[in-house]
Amino acid sequence: MSKNLEGQPTVEVLVNTSFEETRIAILEDERVNELIWERRGALNIVGNIYKGVVENVLPGISSAFLNIGYEKNAYLYISDVLGGDKKNIDKVLHKGQEVMVQVVKDAISTKGMKVTMDVTLPGRYLVLTPHQSFVGVSKNIEDSEARHKLNEIMQELAAKHLDGMGCIVRTEAEEATKEELEREVKYLYRQWQSIVKKFEAARGPKLLHEDMDAVLQVARDVLSENAKVYLLDSKKDYERVLDFVEKNSPDLADRVKLYKGKTPIFEAYDIETEIDNLRKTKLPLPNGGSIIIQEAESLCAIDVNTGKFTGNKSQEETVTQTNIEAANEIAHQLRLRNIGGIIVIDFIDMRKASSRHRVVEALAQAVHGDRAKIRILPITRLGLVEMTRERKRASTGSFISEECPQCHGSGRVLSAESMRIKIQREIYDLTSGRPGGNLRVVLHPVLAEAIKARQEDIEQNIHRTLKIQADPQLAWEDYKIVLE
């Protein structure tokens, strides 16, 4: 699939809707780059605006906790408090105070949702910033002439319609007409006025504004001239998206299509395979190297290995090539798996500063198309790169999986040899080392075979005859010792 005239990747959006969940796959140049889940009954509140009630103010950590109507209180840091600059949080907020807040990050693990008082309202072309006066243009619009023209138009429209409020022009507005921009400015202003009226009339905690569901958000944020198709397998969702696009971007309405194939849409486009691979920790690189991704609650560590790749140049160049290839795959996996927070990448050591610079540049270029905010720090002499990626929701891996009941989240279980020694020691303690009598041990089948190979040694050590029985219902580290 060729790229468009601007050199941007061609985008395809595939939507699978079932009884319990909606799954969205965003493909760029026929490769899955992003997966979005939305489940019925699950809490999807990022972007929602609430009238919250301050429950606790903690000056020691410059934070407050607010009741916005859920079991867990929301977390508000001083930097997200309007008027909180250079002030102690207890001078700005007090218990029982009602404030308008917007959820910027879902509750993750034991942490409650994160909120801000600096509310924003996103549209297709613009983001309204009611508490700011600045009017700006997205940095992703690189054409200086287009930026200048958009800035002039928006300064005029803001002065005419926004009563001193600010806005940010999104990348999608690069080809928008003045009439389209003015229509959206008026719409967002009316929406904000409605939210303010609800805030003044309601008693907190109260939902004031609910953001669009994922299907419409993707239509708003992703569907553009670069999009080849927005393909949905639900007629109801298809009609909703088509209606939304016809009202907001009628020139893109022909890109919205209903999937009618007999093969499930994610199977037809091989998306299910991509989903199955999300739980793999070791991923091969085309040249024979590999990357290992290990997610933890506080950070994600990624290790790069050379594997069998030797190349036909110097060792430095071989290592650099592998690292550059790894940087591209890492950027892809971070977006695909929605990994956020602190990320530490252990690239293969490079001696030359120029080589390290090339790798960091490759990583920066590879994450350029990511919709999340990313910050990359310089590479160290040990080949480590620290970076942060905006985290609004839990990663896809933690969303679709849970802690293993056998390894308790460690990813490892006792080896067969360790299990043999443990069982042998327990039998010896149970019988106090006295000889005579028969014993039966019931084990996982694979473990039973491994222990049978050492049965003679075990019997000599415990001074008893041992019968080994396999039980496929037992977990790896579970076993039974029966005296007979």
HUKA-V492654 format. One record per run of one state. SS is the DSSP state (A for helix, B for strand, O for the rest). FROM is the first residue (numbers start at 0). LEN is the number of residues. If there is no record, write none. Layout:
ss->SS from->FROM len->LEN
ss->SS from->FROM len->LEN
This chain:
ss->O from->0 len->10
ss->B from->10 len->7
ss->O from->17 len->3
ss->B from->20 len->8
ss->O from->28 len->2
ss->B from->30 len->9
ss->O from->39 len->9
ss->B from->48 len->10
ss->A from->58 len->3
ss->O from->61 len->1
ss->B from->62 len->5
ss->O from->67 len->6
ss->B from->73 len->4
ss->A from->77 len->3
ss->O from->80 len->8
ss->A from->88 len->3
ss->O from->91 len->6
ss->B from->97 len->8
ss->O from->105 len->2
ss->B from->107 len->1
ss->O from->108 len->2
ss->B from->110 len->1
ss->O from->111 len->2
ss->B from->113 len->3
ss->O from->116 len->4
ss->B from->120 len->2
ss->O from->122 len->3
ss->B from->125 len->4
ss->O from->129 len->5
ss->B from->134 len->3
ss->O from->137 len->6
ss->A from->143 len->18
ss->O from->161 len->4
ss->B from->165 len->4
ss->O from->169 len->1
ss->A from->170 len->5
ss->O from->175 len->2
ss->A from->177 len->24
ss->O from->201 len->4
ss->B from->205 len->4
ss->O from->209 len->4
ss->A from->213 len->8
ss->O from->221 len->5
ss->B from->226 len->6
ss->O from->232 len->2
ss->A from->234 len->14
ss->O from->248 len->1
ss->A from->249 len->6
ss->B from->255 len->3
ss->O from->258 len->6
ss->A from->264 len->4
ss->O from->268 len->2
ss->A from->270 len->7
ss->O from->277 len->4
ss->B from->281 len->3
ss->O from->284 len->5
ss->B from->289 len->6
ss->O from->295 len->3
ss->B from->298 len->7
ss->O from->305 len->9
ss->A from->314 len->22
ss->O from->336 len->4
ss->B from->340 len->6
ss->O from->346 len->6
ss->A from->352 len->14
ss->O from->366 len->7
ss->B from->373 len->3
ss->O from->376 len->7
ss->B from->383 len->6
ss->O from->389 len->6
ss->A from->395 len->5
ss->O from->400 len->15
ss->A from->415 len->16
ss->O from->431 len->6
ss->B from->437 len->6
ss->O from->443 len->1
ss->A from->444 len->8
ss->O from->452 len->2
ss->A from->454 len->8
ss->O from->462 len->2
ss->B from->464 len->6
ss->O from->470 len->9
ss->B from->479 len->4
ss->O from->483 len->1
